[in-house]
Amino acid sequence: MAIDLDKVLDKAWADKPITEVLAAPVAALKGVTDQDGELLREAFGVKTVADLGQLKYARWAQALVALDHAAK
């Protein structure tokens, strides 16, 4: 799968190895603020990009969207 990292990561993170990006705070994602990251940590225990990607609620929502797309 190809992804333009400049579109999804803040500039400081776009050229980092994927292992560093996954260990980065969620604020490394473009459009996610430090305050957003703090709220995610408080609500769901999410500290890193990897934590967010593995969050069961996010995966459930993605699965529901995929089911909807498949039904069309």
C-alpha positions as CSV (number, residue, x, y, z in Angstrom):
1,M,0.0,0.0,0.0
2,A,1.4,3.4,-0.9
3,I,0.8,6.5,1.2
4,D,2.1,10.0,0.8
5,L,3.6,10.6,4.3
6,D,3.7,14.4,3.6
7,K,-0.1,14.3,3.6
8,V,-0.5,12.4,6.9
9,L,2.4,13.5,9.0
10,D,3.7,16.8,10.3
11,K,6.8,18.0,8.5
12,A,9.1,17.0,11.3
13,W,8.0,13.4,11.0
14,A,7.6,12.9,7.2
15,D,11.2,11.7,6.6
16,K,11.5,9.5,9.7
17,P,11.6,5.7,9.5
18,I,8.3,4.0,10.1
19,T,9.4,2.5,13.4
20,E,10.0,6.0,14.7
21,V,6.7,7.3,13.4
22,L,4.8,4.5,15.1
23,A,6.5,5.2,18.4
24,A,5.8,9.0,18.0
25,P,3.1,10.8,19.9
26,V,-0.2,11.0,18.0
27,A,0.5,14.7,17.5
28,A,2.9,13.6,14.8
29,L,-0.1,13.0,12.6
30,K,-1.1,16.1,10.6
31,G,-4.0,17.9,12.2
32,V,-3.7,16.2,15.6
33,T,-2.6,18.7,18.3
34,D,-0.8,18.0,21.5
35,Q,-4.2,18.7,23.3
36,D,-5.9,16.1,21.1
37,G,-3.2,13.6,22.0
38,E,-3.7,14.3,25.7
39,L,-7.5,13.7,25.3
40,L,-6.8,10.4,23.5
41,R,-4.5,9.4,26.2
42,E,-7.0,10.2,28.9
43,A,-10.0,8.6,27.1
44,F,-8.3,5.5,25.6
45,G,-4.8,5.2,26.9
46,V,-3.5,6.1,23.4
47,K,0.1,7.5,23.6
48,T,1.6,6.8,20.2
49,V,0.7,6.5,16.6
50,A,0.8,2.8,16.9
51,D,-1.5,2.8,19.9
52,L,-4.0,4.8,17.8
53,G,-3.7,2.4,14.9
54,Q,-4.3,-0.5,17.1
55,L,-7.2,1.0,19.0
56,K,-10.0,-1.5,18.9
57,Y,-12.7,1.2,18.5
58,A,-10.9,2.6,15.4
59,R,-10.6,-0.9,13.9
60,W,-14.3,-1.6,14.6
61,A,-15.2,1.7,12.9
62,Q,-13.0,0.9,9.9
63,A,-14.6,-2.6,9.6
64,L,-18.1,-1.0,9.6
65,V,-17.1,1.4,6.9
66,A,-15.7,-1.4,4.8
67,L,-18.9,-3.4,5.2
68,D,-20.9,-0.4,4.1
69,H,-18.7,0.1,1.0
70,A,-18.9,-3.6,0.2
71,A,-22.7,-3.4,0.3
72,K,-22.9,-0.7,-2.3
